[in-house]
Amino acid sequence: METKLDPAKDDLPLMANTRHMLVKHYVLDLDVDFKSQVIEGTIVLFFEPGSRCKKGGSAGEGVCLPQSDETFKIRASEPCHSPVTNVSARSSKTGYNDFSVCAKGEKDTSDKNGNHSNGEQASGISSSKNCCDIETHGSEDFLLVLDCCDLSVLKVEEVDVAAVPGIEKFTRSAKLTDAEELRNLRNQIVHELVTLPADHWREQLYYYTHCSQAPGCGELLFSTGTWSLEISKAEVQAPRDFPHAIRIWYKTKPEGRSVTWTTDQSGRPCVYTMGSPINNRALFPCQEPPVAMSTWQTTVRTASCFVVLMSGENSAEPAQLQEGLLSWYYYVTMPMPASTFTIAVGCWTEVKQESHTADVQMNNEFSSLFSRADLRLIEGSCGHVAYPCRFQNPAASSQLVIPHRVFAPWCLKDRCAEILLELIPQCLSAAHAILGTHPFSRIDVLIVPSNFSSLGMASPHIIFLSQSVLTGGSHLCGTRLCHEIAHAWFGLAIGARDWTEEWISEGFATYLEDVFWAVAQQLPHDEAREQQELKALLRWRRLRDEVQNSKEELQVLRPNKENTGEVSESGTCIIKHGLNAEKIFMQVHYLKGYFLLQSLAKRIGEATYFEFLRKFVQKFHGQLILSQDFLYMLLEDIPEQKGYGLSVENIIGAWLDTSGIPKPLLEECQSWDQCRLVQQVNDEVTKWIQANQRARKRTKRKRRQDEVAFRKLLPDQLVLLLESLLEEKMLCLRILQCLEKTYHLDEQDAEVRHRWCELVVKHKYTTRYAEVEKFLKEDQAMGVYLYGELMVNEDAKQQELAYKCFAATQKQMDVSSAKVVAEMLF
């Protein structure tokens, strides 16, 4: 049943048959072993029939309830049990009464602000037929297909949820007479459990915990393929009759591509999910398609020297199981795609504020602009399926800064304390000023190992940042933090129904990072506008270069065009170019999406545009969208734009469905050269070019008389200056030395140092090759294409440097980075 893929192509298959069976909740119970570099344990999946097999929606659909659970006081906390080392130690003979739910080591995080949780999704694919009685494979047994790769599956069994004491409240019949009735009863129990009202979330977690520990009641047949795990039960031919709760015993492989086993900057072992192109299917069997929005709860056991961070609404506190062994428990009540699940286990040090907490003030301009809109929006109901929603909690909606923690390797603790602790509340407050209610109740920020291939990555309740953002002041760190915070709204609370439309996530985050950062700095309007125009010019130059040097098919924001969002009859689909290593490093979806949103804001007016964005977030949080959902609502909310020739069709045609530079952008880019900050850079470039000309002509005695006053530049101005000087054919050694000394280039942020390294390579500034080597080793998130620069000059010393750096970092690199660099070198 494997999807047939062309080996010559780079598409990623999503194999799960979500239209037959849809996972609603995962319970993971895992042991992390650093010696063998294996994560081993069980996962219990709770299902509902998919959209093709439902006879009607659940009673709770379309209803949004505030966070409360007055009817159930027992806290769903971490199960108290001892670790085991083999399957038979916890076989189906283990009774439910051998387990208990313990209260210690876990805090109830549903405070007065409703800060325990976040939002869910509405299924992007609606049911068009009531086909529950259709046997999907004729007389063959029904196959449940899960996305799975690089996993050793040991055993699959049905879970006897009917054996859980107290579960009778979920049943309608008192006595059971035969096996078929018992099977129906188990499925009925799961249905009642997964459809509990949102205000019973504690009770739901409690019973998920106990059901996951119930004994097995029969092994299921299974087989694994390259991309999938297929499960069946003898003589069960329809999804409705298939077990709705199954347990899978499995372990990861050291070479699995969903996690990376490495060492942190202090030389200590760690493992984390790095945002692999194959997502989490090599971490646990799951349903990868975005429509499979689920909740989860996870228990992780590991040695006591390690800290476990994870996507979870609770700030987990470890429970000691025995000497040297700790257990960590996290849960999420907002349904999200399994691809957003994130874990990081390492010897992380929590970075705490030693003195007073930074005073956060909201920009009055934005505060007054949106205060009235907030009151209107909170009165409306949400559009997603029921879950405990912060948008309906007035206390949560008025919370400028959500609880947050910072973790890092021990050697970076002081730098994080200096930079991050002050920035986080400023950036969170700025985001709230623009978009309102924070979708998530809390957030952890982790500085990940140097092999991380990006500057940052946002997941539910946790943000990964590269160590590269910690150098050269607060500018790069602040802008990147704003970008990742923006993903809480666009990318997580609101997700793309079709993964090929990643501009919905990255375009919005890139656009909003500038807006958030201006508010965080409390810049006057004119100063903010100038900085944003400078940034627009830099992005324009980057987009122009990328379009010239990449395949046209990778430049389209909506590659599936009119077929975007469509899946097969079973729910399987293909992500075009999802495994293309080059595409991972491309910025086209960030940049074209950013320019589209910037163009719309300029046309509509910022105040009106931001107010619309809030309305959009209010309407679509917890749901999956396509591009047209955003565009149709925009033009309906601001109908006067239709009179100026703006339509969904021409926006899609000009911006989303074509490669290259959008025509409207070609008209807009001229204005950025006139920006005051850009003009300042142009003046400085002229000074340097003139100084270079004089330096090449004059004697040493005359050079001493040439003293030029250079202006102090902002980090983004420095980037533009160095990019402009890179266009010069030759800069003499004296000018390179003067550049370095004037701007203290070795102390600047990674964006500036990257351009400086390019100048060093271009002009063969051999005494600074050590800086290039350091960059390639410590700033792997940005250094990939420097390898190409080292190779293109065909200089023996530069090529030797490239080989040396790659040999030192290859084993730690993620697969995509290593593949791209290897193609450059070999």
C-alpha positions in Angstrom: 0.0 0.0 0.0 3.1 2.3 -0.1 2.6 5.4 -2.3 4.6 5.0 -5.5 7.3 7.6 -5.6 9.6 8.5 -8.4 13.2 8.0 -6.9 14.4 10.8 -9.1 12.1 13.2 -7.4 12.3 14.8 -4.0 8.7 14.7 -2.8 7.8 13.7 0.8 4.9 11.2 1.2 2.3 11.6 3.9 1.1 8.0 4.2 -1.5 8.1 7.0 -5.1 7.3 5.9 -6.6 10.1 7.9 -9.9 10.0 6.1 -10.5 6.5 7.5 -9.1 6.9 11.0 -8.1 10.1 12.7 -5.9 10.2 15.8 -7.2 12.4 18.6 -4.7 11.9 21.3 -1.2 10.4 21.9 0.1 9.0 25.2 3.9 8.5 25.0 5.9 6.7 27.7 9.6 6.8 26.8 13.1 6.1 28.1 16.0 8.1 26.8 19.3 6.2 26.7 22.3 8.2 25.7 24.7 5.3 25.7 22.9 3.5 22.9 21.4 6.7 21.5 18.0 5.2 21.5 14.6 6.4 22.7 12.4 3.4 23.6 9.0 2.8 25.0 5.3 2.8 24.1 2.8 5.1 22.4 -0.9 4.7 22.8 -3.1 6.2 20.1 -6.8 7.1 20.6 -8.8 7.3 17.3 -12.1 8.4 15.9 -13.4 7.4 12.5 -12.2 9.8 9.8 -14.2 12.2 7.7 -15.2 9.5 5.2 -16.7 7.3 8.0 -18.5 9.7 10.2 -22.2 9.8 10.5 -22.2 13.2 11.9 -20.1 15.7 13.8 -19.6 15.6 17.5 -21.8 17.6 19.7 -18.9 19.8 20.8 -17.9 21.0 17.3 -18.0 24.7 16.8 -18.3 25.3 20.5 -15.5 27.2 22.4 -15.5 27.0 26.2 -13.3 28.9 28.7 -10.8 27.0 30.8 -12.5 25.5 33.8 -13.2 22.0 35.1 -15.2 22.4 38.2 -16.8 18.9 38.0 -13.5 17.0 38.3 -11.0 17.9 40.9 -8.4 15.1 40.6 -5.3 16.4 38.8 -4.1 14.5 35.8 -0.5 14.2 36.8 2.4 11.9 36.0 1.9 8.2 36.4 4.0 6.7 39.1 5.7 3.6 37.7 9.2 2.1 37.5 11.1 1.9 34.2 11.3 -1.4 32.4 13.8 -2.7 29.9 11.8 -5.1 27.8 8.3 -5.6 26.3 7.4 -8.6 28.4 8.0 -6.7 31.7 4.8 -4.8 30.9 2.8 -7.3 28.9 -0.9 -7.4 28.5 -1.2 -9.3 31.7 -0.3 -6.2 33.7 -3.5 -5.1 35.5 -4.7 -1.5 35.8 -4.6 -1.6 39.6 -0.8 -1.9 39.5 -0.7 1.8 38.5 -1.8 5.0 40.2 -1.8 8.7 39.4 0.4 10.6 41.7 0.2 14.3 42.6 3.7 15.1 43.7 6.1 16.7 41.3 3.5 18.4 39.2 1.7 21.7 39.5 -1.8 22.6 38.4 -1.0 25.2 35.8 -4.6 26.4 35.1 -4.2 29.7 36.9 -6.5 32.7 37.0 -5.1 33.7 33.6 -6.1 30.4 32.1 -2.5 29.7 31.5 -2.6 26.0 31.2 -3.2 25.6 27.5 -3.7 26.7 23.9 -5.9 26.2 20.9 -6.9 23.5 18.5 -7.8 23.0 14.8 -10.9 22.5 12.8 -10.5 19.7 10.4 -9.6 21.1 7.1 -11.3 18.4 5.1 -15.0 18.0 5.6 -17.0 14.9 5.1 -19.0 14.7 1.9 -20.4 11.2 2.4 -21.6 9.1 5.2 -19.6 6.0 4.2 -19.0 4.3 7.5 -20.6 1.2 6.2 -18.4 1.0 3.2 -15.7 -1.7 3.5 -12.7 0.2 2.1 -10.9 -2.8 0.9 -13.7 -5.0 -0.2 -13.3 -8.4 1.5 -9.8 -7.6 2.8 -9.0 -6.6 6.3 -8.9 -2.9 7.0 -5.4 -1.4 7.1 -4.6 1.4 9.5 -1.6 3.3 8.0 0.6 5.5 10.1 3.6 7.6 9.0 6.7 5.9 10.3 10.4 5.9 9.3 13.7 4.7 10.9 11.8 3.0 13.8 12.0 -0.5 15.1 8.5 -1.5 15.9 8.4 -4.4 18.4 4.7 -5.1 19.0 1.3 -3.6 18.4 -1.7 -4.5 20.5 -5.3 -3.4 21.2 -5.8 -1.7 24.6 -8.6 -3.0 26.8 -9.9 0.4 27.9 -13.0 -1.4 29.3 -10.8 -2.8 32.1 -10.2 0.6 33.6 -12.0 1.0 37.0 -14.5 3.8 36.9 -14.8 3.7 33.1 -18.4 2.6 33.4 -19.5 6.3 33.2 -18.5 6.2 29.5 -20.6 3.2 28.7 -24.3 2.9 27.8 -24.7 -0.8 28.3 -24.4 -2.6 31.7 -23.7 -6.2 30.6 -21.7 -7.7 27.8 -22.7 -10.9 26.1 -20.2 -11.6 23.3 -16.9 -10.5 21.8 -18.5 -8.2 19.3 -20.3 -6.3 22.0 -17.1 -6.0 23.9 -15.3 -4.6 20.9 -18.1 -2.1 20.3 -18.0 -1.1 24.0 -14.3 -0.4 23.9 -14.7 1.8 20.8 -17.7 3.5 22.5 -15.6 4.3 25.5 -12.9 5.9 23.4 -15.5 7.9 21.5 -17.0 9.2 24.7 -13.5 10.0 26.1 -12.2 11.9 23.0 -15.5 13.9 22.8 -15.7 15.1 26.4 -16.6 18.8 26.7 -13.7 21.2 26.8 -14.3 22.2 30.4 -13.6 18.5 31.4 -10.0 18.6 30.1 -8.6 17.5 33.5 -10.9 14.5 33.7 -10.1 13.7 30.1 -6.3 13.7 30.8 -6.9 11.5 33.9 -8.7 8.8 31.9 -6.3 9.0 29.0 -3.6 8.3 31.5 -5.4 5.3 33.0 -6.6 3.9 29.7 -3.0 4.1 28.3 -1.9 1.8 31.2 -4.8 -0.7 30.8 -3.8 -4.2 29.8 -3.6 -5.3 26.2 -6.4 -7.5 24.8 -4.8 -9.0 21.7 -1.9 -8.4 19.4 -2.4 -6.8 16.0 -0.8 -7.7 12.8 1.7 -5.1 11.5 4.3 -4.5 8.8 6.7 -1.6 8.2 7.7 0.0 4.9 10.1 2.8 4.0 7.6 5.5 5.0 4.8 3.7 6.9 3.6 1.3 9.5 0.6 -0.7 8.5 -1.6 -2.3 11.1 -4.6 -4.7 10.7 -6.8 -6.9 12.8 -8.1 -10.2 11.5 -11.6 -10.1 10.1 -12.0 -6.4 10.7 -12.9 -4.9 7.4 -14.2 -1.4 8.2 -12.6 1.5 10.1 -15.6 1.8 12.5 -14.9 -1.8 13.8 -11.1 -1.3 14.1 -9.8 -0.8 17.6 -9.9 2.8 18.6 -7.1 2.5 21.2 -3.9 0.8 20.2 -0.5 0.5 21.9 2.7 0.4 19.9 6.0 -0.8 21.5 9.0 0.6 19.6 12.4 2.2 19.7 14.2 4.8 17.6 17.4 4.2 15.7 20.6 6.2 16.3 20.5 7.3 12.6 16.8 8.3 12.7 16.3 11.6 11.0 13.7 13.1 13.4 16.2 13.7 16.2 19.9 14.5 16.4 22.2 13.1 19.0 25.0 15.5 19.7 26.9 17.4 22.3 26.1 20.9 23.5 28.6 23.8 23.6 29.8 22.6 27.0 30.6 19.2 25.6 27.8 17.4 27.3 25.5 14.9 25.4 22.0 16.0 24.3 19.3 15.0 21.9 16.6 17.2 20.3 14.2 17.4 17.4 15.8 19.7 14.9 12.9 20.4 12.5 13.7 17.5 10.1 12.1 17.5 6.7 10.5 14.1 7.7 9.2 15.7 10.9 8.5 13.3 13.8 7.9 10.0 12.0 11.3 8.8 13.1 10.5 9.7 16.7 7.1 8.0 17.0 4.6 6.4 14.7 2.0 9.1 14.0 -0.3 10.7 11.5 1.7 13.4 9.8 -0.9 15.2 7.6 -1.9 18.6 9.2 -5.5 17.6 9.3 -4.6 15.0 12.0 -4.8 17.6 14.8 -4.3 15.9 18.1 -3.5 16.4 21.8 -0.7 14.5 23.6 0.8 13.7 27.0 4.3 12.4 27.4 6.3 10.8 30.2 10.0 10.7 29.7 12.5 9.0 31.9 16.2 9.7 31.8 19.3 10.0 34.0 19.0 12.7 36.7 21.7 14.9 35.2 19.5 15.7 32.3 16.6 18.2 31.9 13.7 17.3 29.6 12.1 20.2 27.8 9.0 19.6 25.6 6.0 21.0 23.9 3.7 21.2 26.9 1.3 23.5 28.7 2.8 22.7 32.1 6.2 23.7 33.4 7.2 20.1 34.3 9.0 19.3 37.5 10.8 16.0 37.6 9.8 13.1 39.9 12.6 10.9 41.2 11.8 7.2 40.5 15.0 5.9 42.0 18.5 7.1 42.6 19.9 8.6 39.4 16.6 8.4 37.5 14.1 11.1 37.0 10.7 11.2 35.2 9.2 14.2 33.4 5.6 14.7 32.4 4.1 17.2 29.9 0.7 17.5 28.3 -1.1 19.6 25.7 -4.9 20.1 25.5 -4.8 22.2 22.2 -5.0 19.8 19.2 -2.1 20.4 16.8 -0.4 18.4 14.1 2.1 15.8 15.3 4.8 17.6 13.4 4.8 20.4 16.0 5.7 18.0 18.8 9.2 19.0 20.1 11.6 17.5 22.6 15.0 18.5 23.9 16.9 16.4 26.5 20.2 17.7 27.7 22.2 19.1 30.6 20.5 22.4 30.2 21.0 25.1 32.8 18.0 27.4 33.6 19.0 31.0 33.3 17.2 33.1 35.9 16.9 36.8 36.6 19.2 37.6 39.5 17.8 41.0 40.3 14.5 42.7 39.4 12.3 41.7 36.4 12.5 44.1 33.5 9.8 46.6 33.4 7.6 46.1 30.3 5.7 49.0 28.9 3.3 48.8 25.9 3.8 51.3 23.1 0.9 53.8 23.7 0.4 54.2 20.0 -0.5 50.5 19.5 -2.2 50.2 22.9 -4.8 52.9 22.1 -5.2 51.7 18.6 -6.4 48.2 19.6 -7.9 48.5 23.0 -11.4 49.0 21.6 -11.1 46.3 19.0 -10.0 43.8 21.8 -13.2 44.4 23.7 -15.3 43.7 20.6 -13.3 40.6 19.5 -13.4 38.8 22.9 -17.2 39.0 22.9 -17.4 36.8 19.8 -17.3 33.0 19.8 -14.4 31.0 18.3 -14.6 29.0 15.1 -12.6 25.9 16.1 -13.8 22.7 17.7 -14.1 22.7 21.4 -11.0 23.0 23.6 -9.9 25.1 26.6 -9.3 28.4 24.7 -7.4 31.4 26.0 -9.1 33.7 23.5 -12.3 33.3 25.6 -10.6 34.1 28.9 -10.5 37.8 29.6 -7.7 37.5 32.1 -5.6 35.6 29.5 -6.5 38.1 26.8 -5.2 41.0 28.8 -1.9 39.2 29.7 0.9 41.1 28.0 3.7 38.8 29.0 3.2 35.0 29.5 5.3 33.0 31.9 8.7 32.1 30.3 11.9 30.3 31.1 15.3 30.4 29.5 17.6 27.3 29.2 21.1 27.0 27.8 24.3 25.0 28.0 26.2 26.1 31.1 28.9 28.0 29.2 26.3 30.3 27.6 24.4 31.1 30.8 25.9 34.5 31.4 25.4 35.6 27.8 21.8 34.5 27.9 21.3 36.4 31.1 22.7 39.5 29.5 20.8 39.4 26.3 17.7 37.1 26.4 16.2 37.7 29.8 15.6 41.4 29.1 14.4 40.8 25.5 11.8 38.2 26.0 9.3 40.2 28.0 9.8 43.2 25.6 9.1 41.1 22.5 6.2 39.2 24.1 4.6 42.5 25.1 5.1 43.9 21.6 3.5 40.9 20.0 0.5 41.3 22.3 0.2 44.9 21.4 -0.2 44.0 17.7 -2.1 40.7 17.7 -3.7 40.5 21.2 -4.1 37.3 23.2 -1.1 35.0 23.3 -2.3 31.6 22.0 0.0 29.7 24.3 0.0 29.9 28.1 3.8 29.7 28.6 7.0 29.4 26.7 10.5 28.0 27.2 13.4 29.4 25.2 16.4 27.0 24.6 19.8 27.8 23.1 20.4 24.6 21.1 23.7 23.1 20.0 25.9 24.7 17.3 24.8 22.1 14.7 21.3 23.5 14.6 20.7 24.4 10.9 18.5 27.5 11.5 18.6 30.7 13.6 15.4 29.6 15.3 12.4 27.3 15.4 9.1 27.7 17.1 7.0 24.9 18.5 4.1 24.8 20.9 5.4 26.3 24.3 9.0 26.1 23.3 11.4 28.1 21.0 14.8 26.9 19.9 17.4 29.6 19.2 20.8 29.3 17.6 23.8 30.4 19.6 24.5 32.7 16.6 21.9 35.2 17.9 23.8 35.8 21.1 26.7 37.7 19.6 27.0 41.4 18.6 24.4 43.1 20.8 20.6 42.6 20.9 19.5 43.3 17.3 19.8 39.9 15.7 18.6 38.2 18.9 15.6 40.5 19.2 14.5 40.3 15.6 14.8 36.5 15.6 13.0 36.2 18.8 10.1 38.3 17.4 10.0 36.1 14.3 9.7 32.9 16.4 7.1 34.5 18.7 5.1 35.5 15.7 4.8 31.8 14.8 2.6 31.3 17.9 -0.1 32.9 15.9 0.9 32.1 12.3 2.3 28.5 11.9 1.0 27.0 15.2 -2.4 28.5 16.3 -3.2 29.0 12.7 -1.6 26.4 10.4 -1.4 25.7 6.7 -3.8 23.0 5.6 -1.4 22.2 2.8 2.3 22.1 3.8 3.4 23.4 0.5 1.9 26.8 1.5 4.6 27.5 4.0 4.5 31.2 3.1 1.4 31.3 5.4 3.7 30.6 8.3 7.0 32.1 7.2 5.8 35.1 5.3 3.7 36.3 8.2 6.4 35.7 10.7 8.9 37.6 8.6 6.5 40.5 8.2 5.5 40.6 11.8 9.1 40.4 13.1 9.8 43.9 11.9 6.5 45.2 13.4 7.1 43.5 16.8 10.7 44.6 17.0 9.8 48.3 16.3 7.3 48.1 19.1 9.7 46.3 21.5 12.2 49.1 20.9 9.5 51.7 21.4 10.7 53.4 18.2 8.9 56.6 17.0 6.8 55.9 13.9 9.2 57.6 11.4 12.2 55.8 12.8 10.4 52.4 12.7 9.4 53.1 9.1 13.0 53.9 8.1 14.4 50.7 9.6 11.7 48.7 7.9 12.5 50.2 4.5 16.1 49.4 5.0 15.2 45.8 5.9 12.9 45.7 2.8 15.9 46.6 0.6 18.1 43.9 2.1 15.3 41.3 1.6 14.8 42.5 -1.9 18.5 42.0 -2.7 18.3 38.5 -1.2 15.2 37.6 -3.1 16.6 38.9 -6.3 19.8 36.8 -5.9 17.9 33.7 -4.9 15.5 33.9 -7.9 18.6 34.2 -10.2 20.3 31.2 -8.6 17.5 28.7 -8.0 15.2 26.5 -10.0 11.9 28.1 -11.0 9.8 25.3 -9.6 11.2 26.0 -6.1 10.2 29.7 -6.3 6.4 29.1 -6.5 4.6 29.8 -3.2 1.6 27.6 -4.1 3.1 24.8 -6.2 -0.1 22.7 -6.2 -2.0 25.8 -7.5 -5.7 25.0 -7.9 -5.2 21.5 -6.3 -3.8 23.0 -3.1 -5.3 21.3 -0.1 -6.5 18.2 -2.0 -5.7 14.7 -0.7 -6.5 11.2 -1.9 -9.6 9.3 -1.0 -7.8 7.8 2.0 -6.2 11.1 3.1 -2.6 10.4 1.8 -0.8 13.1 -0.1 2.6 14.2 -1.4 4.5 17.3 -0.3 6.2 18.5 -3.5 10.0 19.0 -3.0 9.6 18.1 0.7 12.9 16.2 0.7 14.8 18.7 -1.4 17.9 19.6 0.7 18.5 22.8 -1.2 14.9 24.1 -0.5 15.5 23.9 3.2 18.0 26.8 2.9 16.0 28.9 0.5 14.2 32.0 1.6 11.8 32.5 -1.2 8.7 31.5 0.9 9.8 33.9 3.6 10.6 36.8 1.3 7.8 36.6 -1.3 5.3 36.1 1.5 6.7 39.0 3.4 6.6 41.3 0.4 3.0 40.3 -0.4 1.9 41.2 3.2 3.9 44.4 3.1 2.3 45.4 -0.2 -1.2 44.8 1.2 -0.4 46.8 4.4 0.9 49.7 2.4 -2.2 49.7 0.1 -4.7 49.4 3.0 -3.0 51.4 5.6 -1.2 50.0 8.7 -3.9 50.8 11.3 -6.7 49.2 9.2 -4.4 46.3 8.3 -3.4 45.5 11.9 -7.0 45.7 13.1 -7.9 43.2 10.3 -5.1 40.8 11.4 -6.6 40.7 14.8 -10.0 39.9 13.4 -8.4 37.2 11.3 -6.6 35.7 14.3 -9.8 35.7 16.3 -11.7 34.0 13.6 -9.2 31.3 12.5 -7.1 30.5 15.6 -7.1 26.8 16.2 -7.8 26.0 12.5 -6.0 25.1 9.3 -6.3 27.5 6.4 -5.4 28.0 2.7 -4.2 31.2 1.1 -7.6 32.0 -0.1 -9.1 32.0 3.4 -6.9 34.9 4.3 -7.4 36.8 1.0 -11.2 36.4 0.8 -11.6 37.6 4.4 -9.3 40.5 3.7 -11.3 41.7 0.7 -14.6 41.1 2.5 -13.5 43.1 5.5 -12.1 45.9 3.4 -14.4 45.9 0.4 -13.2 49.2 -1.0 -10.1 47.6 -2.2 -12.1 45.7 -4.8 -12.7 49.0 -6.5 -9.0 49.4 -7.1 -8.7 46.2 -9.0 -7.6 44.0 -6.0 -9.0 40.5 -6.2 -8.2 37.1 -4.8 -7.6 35.9 -8.3 -5.1 38.5 -9.4 -3.2 38.3 -6.0 -2.9 34.5 -6.4 -1.8 34.9 -10.0 0.8 37.6 -9.4 2.2 36.4 -6.1 1.5 32.8 -5.3 1.2 30.7 -8.5 4.2 32.1 -10.5 8.0 31.9 -10.2 10.4 34.8 -10.2 9.8 38.3 -8.9 6.2 39.4 -8.7 5.5 42.3 -11.1 3.9 44.5 -8.3 7.2 44.1 -6.4 9.3 45.3 -9.3 7.3 48.6 -9.2 7.7 49.0 -5.4 11.4 48.3 -5.0 12.5 51.6 -6.5 11.4 53.6 -3.4 13.7 51.8 -0.9 16.8 53.4 -2.3 15.5 56.8 -1.3 15.3 55.8 2.4 17.4 58.0 4.7 19.2 55.0 6.3 20.0 53.6 2.8 21.3 57.0 1.6 23.6 57.1 4.7 25.0 53.7 3.7 25.5 54.8 0.1 27.5 57.8 1.3 29.7 55.5 3.3 30.2 53.1 0.4 31.3 56.0 -1.7 33.9 57.0 1.0 35.3 53.5 1.1 35.5 53.2 -2.6 37.3 56.5 -2.9 39.6 55.5 0.0 40.4 52.3 -1.8 41.3 54.1 -5.0 43.6 56.4 -3.1 45.2 53.6 -1.2 46.1 51.7 -4.4 47.7 54.8 -5.9 49.5 56.6 -3.2 52.7 56.0 -1.2 52.9 55.0 2.4 53.9 58.6 3.4 50.8 60.1 1.8 48.5 57.4 3.2 49.2 58.6 6.7 47.6 61.9 5.8 44.3 60.3 4.6 42.0 60.4 7.6 38.4 59.9 6.7 35.5 60.2 9.2 33.1 57.3 8.9 29.6 57.3 10.3 28.5 54.9 13.0 26.1 52.4 11.4 23.2 50.2 12.6 23.7 46.5 12.2 21.4 46.3 9.1 23.3 49.3 7.6 26.5 47.4 8.2 25.1 44.4 6.3 24.2 46.6 3.4 27.6 48.3 3.4 29.5 45.1 3.3 27.2 43.7 0.6 27.8 46.8 -1.5 31.6 46.5 -1.0 31.4 42.8 -2.1 30.3 44.1 -5.5 33.7 45.9 -5.9 36.2 44.0 -7.9 39.2 44.6 -5.6 39.7 46.0 -2.2 43.2 46.4 -1.1 44.6 44.9 2.1 44.8 48.3 3.9 41.1 49.0 3.3 40.1 45.5 4.6 42.2 46.2 7.7 40.6 49.6 8.1 37.1 48.2 7.7 37.7 45.7 10.3 39.1 48.2 12.8 36.5 50.9 12.1 33.4 48.7 12.7 34.9 46.1 15.1 33.6 43.5 12.7 34.8 40.5 14.7 32.4 41.7 17.5 29.3 42.2 15.3 26.3 39.9 15.0 26.3 36.8 12.8 24.6 38.5 9.8 27.4 41.2 9.7 30.2 38.6 10.3 28.9 36.4 7.5 29.3 39.3 5.0 32.7 40.0 6.5 33.7 36.4 6.0 32.6 36.7 2.3 34.9 39.7 1.9 37.8 37.8 3.6 37.3 34.9 1.2 36.8 37.0 -1.9 40.0 39.0 -1.4 42.1 36.2 0.1 42.7 38.0 3.3 44.7 35.0 4.7 45.4 36.4 8.1 41.7 36.3 8.8 41.0 32.8 7.6 40.8 31.8 11.3 37.6 33.9 11.5 36.1 32.1 8.6 36.9 28.7 10.2 35.4 29.9 13.5 32.2 31.0 11.7 31.9 27.7 9.9 32.2 25.8 13.1 30.2 28.0 15.5 27.6 29.5 13.2 26.4 26.5 11.3 23.0 28.0 11.0 24.4 30.5 8.5 27.7 29.1 7.2 26.5 26.6 4.6 27.0 28.8 1.6 30.4 30.0 2.7 31.6 26.6 1.7 30.6 27.4 -1.8 32.5 30.7 -1.7 35.6 28.8 -0.5 35.4 26.4 -3.4 34.5 28.7 -6.2 37.8 30.6 -6.3 39.7 27.4 -6.8 42.3 28.5 -4.3 44.2 25.7 -2.7 44.3 27.3 0.8 40.6 28.1 0.7 39.6 24.7 -0.4 41.8 23.1 2.2 40.0 25.3 4.8 36.6 24.1 3.5 37.6 20.4 3.7 39.1 20.9 7.2 35.9 22.6 8.5 33.6 20.0 7.0 35.6 17.1 8.3 35.4 18.7 11.8 31.6 19.3 11.7 30.2 16.7 9.3 29.2 14.1 11.9 27.3 16.7 13.9 25.6 18.4 11.0 22.0 17.6 10.2 21.5 15.5 7.1 20.3 18.3 4.8 23.2 20.6 5.6 25.7 17.8 5.2 24.3 16.9 1.8 24.3 20.5 0.5 27.9 21.1 1.7 29.1 17.7 0.3 27.7 18.6 -3.1 29.7 21.9 -3.0 32.9 20.2 -2.0 32.8 16.9 -3.9 
